[in-house]
Amino acid sequence: MWTETLIFLHYGVTLAVAIRVLLRPRLEPSVRLSWILIIQLIPLVGILAYVLFGEIRMRGAEVQRMADVRDRLSSLWRASDQTVARFGGVAGPLVAAVEATGGFHAVRGNRIELLPEDDTAMDQMVAAIDAAQDHVHILFYIWLDDVSGRKVADATIRAASRGVAVRVMVDAIGSRAFSRSVTWANMKAAGIECVIALPLGLPIIGALFQRMDLRNHRKILVVDNDTGFTGSRNCSDMAFAAKPRFAPWVDILLRINGPVVRQMQAVFLQDWMSYTGEDLGEMLEQTVPADEPGIIAQVAGTGPDRRHGTLSDCMATMLYAARESVTITTPYYVPDAALDVAIRSAARRGVRVRMILPERNDLLVVAASSEGFYYSLLSAGVELYLFRAGLLHSKTITVDNAFSMVGSANMDRRSFEINYEMNMLILDNALTAQILQRQDSYIRRARPLTIQEIRDWSVWRRLRNNLLALASPLL
């Protein structure tokens, strides 16, 4: 009797959850199908997984607070008519896609420098903080208490000691150890305002109201509303003490001056004001000197609280605009269908598409899922290279030596739908050529992957990869 009742109850709950999956708005058909299969094939565990990770749930009050902050800032951040860049031709749809996603115009008059790959890049961040006169704003997903992390921390303490307003935000998971370190305590004691983004709270109860794996993955430093740093690099050494066996972690970092820094500032302030309630909107009223004609750039800040397109849409638009060449680097390739199709479509129409990914990945499930896409990419004519000199963590796209994108977002659904991310579109031949040279240096440290090599993989490896690729909508 009890057995029959439990079986009936199980099937009833399974059916109810499957119906909920079908009724949820904004889910792609592939995502719905994957979740229904998981729920049906893995009793209880599948249901629990869906409850915890299947929906992008956020507390209504928090979403409304973030919307109110964006409304407050939207009337302030827009650049003057003198710096807004208008576009036609192939760049027009791309700029429009980025604006539709992040809300910012493309602006000209910027100076952007590609910094060295090694740890000396962090010294420039330290120098900028040491030169700060009014404020320093920092947001990192991962901040480690290593040599580079302490250099930056010490610089913020020096800045605070001379009266500079220093505001620091780190992610609760990515910087969990750092937020409990002596260095973090010293920063707070020095008068630095330190905030933890997306705190976990009570895991079991909190999971009922908000997904526990929402993360702030951005990397932003803004000094005096004039100088900014962004890219894929966290606040740490290349040795990356959190996962040293995959080191060195190879990243890309940009130093920026000009009107686009106000857009970086706006992204930081959206997060800061949403968490603290402190109204700093007047900072966006300050003008930022333009370097005419300068570089044209545009920021796209995205997150799960806003559903006006994703960075995948922007990347796909870049690929459809390509006429000659595309080079891509990403540590994790678990794309949505639209982006995967855009990459293969570019290769099939004669564009030379090169992708560089790490040969050894720190996330085994994601690495196996990525391998499930390799055969179709190679079959379409994409050139795949596996980076062998550490973990390639750089997230870059260059197109036709004309425009490029750099930022925090990986080419995976987590970055597109769950994480808070910030990427920058750059429309400049010279800087794009420099980024392309950096990408070429990755290829020199990589090896090509061939279809024959994939065919020679064991049956188990191919089965594992293809099964996980089927589940990629859930990763």
N, C-alpha and C positions, 0 to 999 in steps of 0.2 A: 504493500500500500504506500509506504513512505517512498520507496524507490520510484514508483509510478508517478507520485506527486512531484518529486524532485525533477524527474525527466520532463514532465509536462511544464513545470515552472521554468526549467532551463530553456526549453524551446520557445516558451512564451516570451521570456526576456530577450532571447536572441532575435526573435521576430520583431519585437518592439524596437530594439536598438537598430536593426537593419532598416526598419521603416524610418527611423529618425535620420539615419545616414542618407536615405533617398530624399528626405524633405529638407535637408540643410541647404541653405542658399550658398551660391558662389563656389561649390565644390565641382571640380572637373569630373566628367564621367569616369575617367581612369582612377581617380582617387576614390570615388564611391565604390567602384567595383573592387578595388584592392581592399578596402575596409570590410566590405561585405564578405569577401573570401576569408579574411583573417577572423572575423567574428564567427563564421560558420565552421571553419576548419580547426580552430584552437579554442575549445570550450573554456568558458570563464576567463581565461587569460586574454583572449581576443576582445571580449567585452570590456574588461578592465583597461586594456590598452587604449581602446577607443575613448573611454571615459576620461582617461588621463591626457591623451595626446591627439585624439581625433578631431577636436574642434578648437578653433582659435578663440577661446573664451577669455574675456577680460571683464573686470568689474565695471559695471555701467557707470558708476561715479567717476572712475578713473578715466574711462574713455571720454566722458563729457568734459572732464577737467582738461584733458589734452586738447580736445577740440576748442575749448574756450581760449586756451593759450595760443593756439594757432590763429584763431580769429583776431586775438589781440595783437599778435605779431605781424599778421599778413598785411596790415595797413602801414607797417613801418619798414619792412625789409626791402620793399621793391626799389630797385635802383632807379636813378634819374634817367630821363630820356637820353642824356648824353652818353650813358654807358650801356644801355640795352642794345644788343646786337640783333639785327633782323636778318633772316636768311631765306633764300630761295634755293632752287636746285636740289641736289641729293641731300644736303645738310638740313634743309627745311623740315622734312618730316621727323628727322632725328631730334632736332632741337625741340620741336613740338611734343614729341613723345616724352622727353625728359621733363619738360615743363608740366605736362599733364600728370606725370608721376610724382614729381617732387614739389611742383608749384613755383619754381624759380625760373626767371628768364636767363638766357645766355647773356653774359656781360663781357665787354671788352676792357682793355686797359690793365691787364694783369701781368705780373712777372712771376713765372713759375720755374723753379729749379729742381731738376732731378738730383737727389742726393746720393752719395755713395752707398753701395750695398752693405758695407761693413759697419761695425759699431761706431765709427766716427760720425755717422749720420746723427746719432743721438747727441753728440757734442754740439751740433748746431741748434738743437732744441734747447739744450742747456744755456747756450749763449743768448738765445732769444729771450728766455725767461730772465736771465741775468740783466738784460737790457730793458725789461718791462718797467714802465713808469706808472701805469694806471691799473691794469688788471691782467690776470692770467687765467684762462679757462682750459681745463684739461678733462678729457673723457677717453677712457681706455677700457676695452673689454678685458684685457689681461695686463696687469701690472705686477711684475715680479720684484722681489726684494733681492735683486742681484746687482752687479756693478752698474749697469745702465739705469736700472730702476732707482737705485739709491742716488745716482748722479742727478736725475731729474727731480727726485724728492728733495734733495739738499738744495737744489736751485729754487724750488718753490718756497722752502723755508727761508732762504736768504731774501727772496722777494717779499715775503710777508713781513720780515723783520724791518724792511725799509718802507713799509706802509702800502705796498701794492696789495690790492684785493685779489686773493687767490681762491679759486673755486675748483674743486676736484670731484669728479664723479667716476666711479668704477663699477663694473658689473658684479653682482653678488656671487655668481658662480665663477666666472673667469678670474676674478681677483680675490677669491675667498681667502686664500692664505695671506695675501698682502694686507687685506683689511683687518687682519688680526695680528699684524706684525708690529714690532717696536717702531719701525720707520713710520708706519701709518699713525701710530700714537704720537710720535714726535711732530708729525705734520699738524695734527689737530692741536697739540699743545702750543704750537707756534702761531695759532690763530687762523690757520687755513680752514676754510669751510669744506668739509669732506662728506660726501653723500654716496650711499650705496644704491645703485639702480636695481630695480626688480628684486627686492629682498624676498626670501622664501617664506618667512613667517611660519605658520603651522602647516607643514606639508600636506597632511591628510585632509584637513578642513579646507585649506586654501585651494587644493586641487578641484574642489567642487565649484569654485567661482572663477578660477583663472588657471590657464595652463601653467604648469610648473617649469616648463622648459623654454618659456619666453626669455630672450636674452638681449642685452644691449651690446651689440658687436662692433660699435663704431670706434674709430680712432681719430680723435680731434684734439688739436692744440691751437688755441687762438690767443695772441698776445696783443693787447692794446687796440683791438679791433682793426689791426693793420697787417699783422703777420700771422700766417697760419701754417700748420703742418698736417698732412693727412696721407693716407695710403693703406697698405696692408699690415704695417708693422705695429706690434704691440709695444708696450713700454718694458723692454727686456733686452738682454743680450741675444746675439745670434745663437749662442750655446743653448739657450732656452732650457733652463734648469728644470722646468716642469716635465719635460719629455726629452732628456738629453740624448737618448739613443738614436733619435732621428735627426739630431743636429748635424750641421748648422741649419737653422731655419732662414731661408732666403726670402727676403721681402723687398718691397719697393716703398719709398717715402719721398714725398714732395714738400718743398718749401714754397709758400704762396704769399705774394703781396698784391694788393689791389682790391677792386670792388667785390670780387667773388668771395673774399674773406668774410664779408658781411653775411653771405649765405651760410657759410660754415658757422658763423656766430649765431645765426638764427636757429640752425639745427641744434646747437648746444643749448641755447636758451629755451627751446621748446622742451627739452628734457629737464633742464634745471628748474624752470618755473613750474613744470608739471609736478615735480617731486617735492619742491620746497615751498611753493606758493609765493616766493619772492618775485616781485614784478621788476624785471630788469629791461623791459621793452625799450626804454629810452636809449639804450646803447645802440639800437639799430637806427636811431635818428642821426647818429654821427656819420659824416661823410668820410669816405675812404679815398685817398688820392689815387688817380688813375695814371697809368703809364702808357700814354698814347703812342702808337696805336695799340701796342701790347698784345697779349694773348687773350683769345676769347675762351671763356670757361663757364661751366654751369654745374651746379650742385643738385644731386637728387638724394634727398633723405627719405627713407621709407621705413615703415614699421607696421605691425599687425593691427594697430588702432585705426589705420586709414586704408581704404580699399579703392584707390584711384589709379590702379595699374601697379605693376611691379617693375623691378629692375630687369627682369627677364624680358619685358616688353621693350625696354630701351635697348638691350643687347641685341634682341632679334631685329629691331629696326636698323641698328648699325650693320648687321650682317646683310640685310636686304639692300642696303645702300652701297655695299662693296662692289667694286668693278674689277679690281686686280688682285688684291691680296688681303688676307686677314691672318693675324697671329694672336693666339689666345694663351694665357697662362692661368691656371687655377689649381689649387690643391685638391679640390673635391668637385667631381663632375657627376652630379645626379640631377639633371635638368628636368624642367617640365617639357611636355611634348613640343610646344611651339618653338622653344629655343633649340632643341635637338634637330628639329626639322629645318630651321633656318640655317644652322651650321652645315648640314648635309646638302641643303639646296644650293648654298653658295658654292660648295665644291663641285657640285654636278653641273653648274652653269659656267664652269671654267675659272672661277676665282681660286687662287692658290690659298688654301686654308691650312694653317699649321697650328697644332695644339701641343703644348708642353705641360705635362703633369708629372708629379713625383712618382718614381719607381717604387719607393717604400713610403707607405702612408701611415700616419699615426692612428687613423680610425679604420680598423680592419673591415667592418661591415660596409662602410662607405666606399672603401677602396675596392672591395669585391663588387659592389653595385656599379661603380664606375666601369670596371672591366666588362660588365654586361653590355655596355654601349660601344665598346671598342670595335667590334666586328662591323657593325653597321656604319660607323664613321669611316673606317678604312675602305669599306666597299664603295662608299660614296666618293672616295678620292681625297679624304682628309689625311694629311700627314700627321702622324702621332709620334711624339718624342717623350721618352721617360727620363726624367731628370735624376741623375745618379749622385750628385754632390751634396747630399743633404735633403731636407724637405723643402721643396719649392712651395712657398706660401704666398708668393706674389700673385695678385689678382689684376690682370691687365688685358686689354684688348686694343690692338692697333688695326686701322683700316686704311688701305690705299695710301699710306704715308701722309694722310691728311687729317685724320682725327683719331682720338684714343679715349679710353676710359680707364681710370685707376680708382681703387677704393677698397672698402672693407668687405664687399659682398663676394662670396664664392658663387660658383655656378651650380647651386643646388637649391632645392625647395625651401630648406631652412632659411637661407639668406633671403629668398624671394618673398616668403610668406610669414615667417615666424620671428626672425631677428629684426632688431632695429639696426639699420645699415646706413652708410653714406658713401656714395660714389661721386666722382667728378668727371664730367665730360670735357674734353680739351679739343678745341678746334684750332690747331696750329701745326703747320708742316714741320717746323724745326724741332719742336718739343716732341712731337710724335715720332720723328726720326730718331731722337735720342732714346725714347722708350723702346722703339723697335731694336735699336742696337743692344739695349739691355736684354731684350728677349732673345736676340741672336746669341748673346753670351750664355744664356740658359741652354740653348740648343747645342752649343759647343760642349756643354757639360752633360749632355743627355745622349741617349741612344735611340735610334728609330725602332718603332714597333711595326712588324709586318703581319699580314693576314696569315701567312704560313705559320708564324710563331703561335698565333692564337689557335690555329687548327691543331697544332702539336700539343696544346695544353691537355691535361688529363680530362677524362670524362667527368670526374668529380668536380674539378675546378670550373669547367664550363657549365655544368649543371648548377653549381652553387652561384656562380655569377649571374646566370640568366634568371634563376629564381629570385635572387635579390633585386635584379633589375626590374622584375615584375612588381616588386614591392617598393620601388623607388618613389612612387607618389606619396609614400608615408614617411620617408626619411627626411 
